[in-house]
Amino acid sequence: MTTLGAVFLPQNPPERLREVARVAEEVGLEELWLWEDCFFEGGVSAAAVALASTERLRVGVGVLPVPLRNVAVTAMEIATLERIFPGRGIWCVGHGVQEWMGQVGARVESPVTLLREYVDALRRLLAGERLTVEGRYVRLENVALDWPPAQPPVVVSAATGPRTLRLVGEVADGAILTASTSTAALRRAVALLQEGRAASGRTETPRVLANLLTVPGPDAAARLRTEILRMGEQPSADNASPDNRIGIAGDTQAIVAAVADFVEAGADTVVLQPSADQDPVEFVRFVAEQIRPLVP
């Protein structure tokens, strides 16, 4: 069964999060996703609010930028929430938007090297290991969590370019792809993730989570184009083609078909991302009540 989620955009004020999380649980949404984009809400604090406001809802953070966070602190925060709300968090990291990292003095010379070192250390700390590491960026001396999770959570990483996709396939438990990903790009990403996994010698299949920009309602096509431009992307000249388009605009059936295209291309989880002009409560209701029943 395909897992379906919805994004609470950071453009929404954080004081709306409790209401949205409660409604998401009430209507049976499986996953609510949060972002730690600069300089909006904090990902871990927002996740804690959403988890504490609900009983069953799974909450994903996509993504925590690793240049901003010492890996031991990230492990401590994730472990704390996993002990209090076991199995309900989905934790994604990434090397961050380099412009933002530069704004706060956290930009590194080799983001891919940092991501490799960070994901490896984070997975091992969350598994309860004691680590001494002397990497280029990650340095730990005799560090272990006193309260590791009872069950280590999966660690997912953001990935875009071929080098990062192969790396994520090698070192992470899965990948999360941005809403700028077309169906054709998703297929290429899955292949690169599998290349990385094969190179690592690990046998389990990497989990693939894909964001799908989703615009229902009046003037959907024009609103989708506005949102794509706001994201800094250019709409495809052939945006009607499932292989080339970014996002989906249209009625319920069109959105369900787009989700099916993503699943066929290799996504295990499809996270529907609203446009910034959509009300977050109405959007989670739409996803749970109109899309979920039609997605196998």
N, C-alpha and C positions, 0 to 999 in steps of 0.2 A: 504494500500500500504506500502510495506517495505521501510524504510528509509535506504539509502545507503550512506556511507561516505568513505573517504580515509585519510590516515595519511601522514602528512609532518613530516618525521622523524627528530628528533633533531640532528642526525648525519649530516644532510645537513646544510651548512652554512646559518646563518639567512638572509644574503643579497639576498638569492634566494627566500625568502618567498613571496615578492610582486609579482614576476613573476608567481609563482605557484598559488597563490590566484587568480590572474587575469585570468589565463588559466582555473582554476577550474570553475570560474563563466562563462567564455566564452563557455565552453563545457557543461554546465548545471549540474555540480556536485552539489548535495544537501548540503553536509557538508564536510568541511575540518577540520581535527583534528590535534591538536598540543599537545606536551607533555612538562611538566616541569620536566624532568629528570635532576638529578644532574650530571654534572655541565654544562649543555648545555644552551639553550635559556630560558629566563624568559617567563612563560606562559601568564601572563597578557599583558606584553609589546608586545609579538608576536601576541596575539589575536587582540590587538589594531591596529597593522600594517595590518593584514589580513582584518579586518573589514573596515578600512579606505581605503584600496586599492580596495574595491569592493562595490557593491550596494545591492546585494540580497543574496550572499553566507552566509550560516550559518557557524559559526566557533565554534568548541568545544575545550575545554582545558581538557585534561584527563591525569594527574590530578594535582591539586595544593596540595602539601604536607602540611597538616595543622600544623605540628610542626614548620615549617619555618615562619608562617604567623599569626600575631595577627588577630583574627576574625573580629575586627572592620575595620582593614585596608582592608582585603579581601572584606568585605561588601561594603566599600567605592569604591573600584576599580571596582567591578562588577556593582554596581549601576551607576557609571559614564558611563561605556560603554553601559549599558542597556538604559540609557537616550539618549545617542547619536545614538546608533544603536539598537533600541528597538526590542526585540524578536529574534535577530540574534545570540546571544551568547548561548552556552551550557556549563554550569559551573559544573565541577566535582572536588571533593576534595577526599583526602585519607590520611591515617595515615603515608604514606611515607615508603620508603625502610629504614629499621632500620639502616643498615650499613651507609647509606648516612646521616641519621639524626645524627648518632654518630659522623661522621666526622666534622660536623659543630656545635657540642655541643647542638643539639636540641632534642636529644633522650629523650623520657619520659618513666616512669616506666610502665604506662598502656596506650598504644596507643588506645585501644578500648574505654576506658573512655574518653580520649581526643576527639576522633571522635564523640562520642555521644554528649558531651557537645557542641562541635564546630558546628556540623550540626544543632542542635536545635537552637543555638544562631544565626547562619548565616541565616537560613530560616526566623526567626522572625525579624531580622534586615532588611532584604530585603523586608519583608512585611510591613515595616514602623512602627514596634513596638518600644517602648522605654523600654530598659531593664536594670534591676539591677540583676546581677547574681553573685553568690559566689560559683563557682564549684571548683573541684579539680585543674583544669587547666584554665578554662575560667572564668575570673573575669571582670565584667563590672559594672560600677556605673552610672546609669542615662544616658545611651547611646542610642541615636537614630540618624538615618541618616537625615540630612537636605534635601538631594536630593535623596529620595528613588526612585526605579524604578516605573514608572506609573503602570506597571503590574509585580508583583513579578515573577522572573524566577524560573524554577524548579532547585533544588539543587540535583545533582547526586553524589553518592559516589562510590569509588572503593571498591571492596570486593573480598576476596579469600576464607578464611577459614570459616567453619560453623558458628562460633560465630559472625564474622564480617558480614556475609551475613544476619543472622537474625537481627542484629542490624541495618543494612542499610535498610532492609525491614521495620523496625519499624520507623526509624527517618527520612530517606531521601525520595526524590521523585522518585528515581530510582537508579539503580546500573550499573556500567560499569565494564566489566570483561576483563581480559588480554587475549592476543593472546595465552597464554599457556592453554586456556580452550578448552577441547574437547567437542563434542556434548553431550556425556554422562554427563560430568561435568557441562555443561550448564543446562541440565535438573535438576540435583541435586541443582544447585544454584537457579534456579527459584523456586523450592519447598521450599527452605530455606528462600528466600525472602518473599514468601507468608506466611510462618509461622510467620515471624517477623511482617508482615503487619497485620495479624489476631490478634496477641498479642497486637498491638498498638490500636486496635479499629477503625483504619482508613479503609474506605471502598474502596477507589480508588486503582486500580491495579498498583503496582510499575513498572515503565518503566525499560526495560532491554536493555542495549547496550552491544554488544559483539564485540571484536576485532577478526578478522580472518586473520592470517598470510597468505599472498597470493603471490605465486611465479609463474608467467607465463613465457613463453619463453624457449630458449634453456637450456638444462641441469637443468630443473626446480626441479626435485626430489633431485639432489645433492645439489643444491643451498638452497632448503628448509631445508635439513638436516644441512647444515652449519649454517643457520640462527637460527634453533632451538638450536643448541649447543652454538651459540653466546649469546643467551638469557639465558643460564645457565640451559636449560632443556635437557632431553634425549628423542630422538625420540622413539615412541612406537614401540615395536616389530611387532605390527600389525597396522602400520600407514596407511594402505590402508582402514581400517575399519572406516566408518564415526563416529562411537561411540568413538573410541579410539584415532584417529589421532589428532595431533596438526598441524594446518595449512593445506593448500591445494597447491599442485603443479600440473600444467597441463594447458590444453587449456581452452578456454572460457566456454565450456559446463561443464567441471569439476568444474570450479570455481562457475558457476551459481548453480550447484547441491549442492555444499558445502554451499552456502548462503541459499538455500532452506532448507537444514538440520538444520541450525542454527535457521531459522525462525520457523520451525516446533517444535524445542526444546524450543521455547519461547522468542527468541530475537525480539524486536521491531525495533531496529536499528542494522545493521551489518556494522562495520567499517573495510574496507579492509586495512591491514597493509603491506606495501611492505617490501621486504628484503633490506638490507642496500646497495646492489649493484645496485638497480634500480634507474633510473633517475626520480625525483619527477614529472616533467612535463609530461613525457611519461606515468607515472603511473596514474595520475589523468585523462589523456585523455583515457587511457585504461578502467578505471572504468566507466567513464561517457559514452563513446561511444560504448563499447563492452559488458559490464556487465549490466549496468542500463537498456537498452532496453529489456533485457531478464528476469529481476526480477520483478514479479508482485507487 
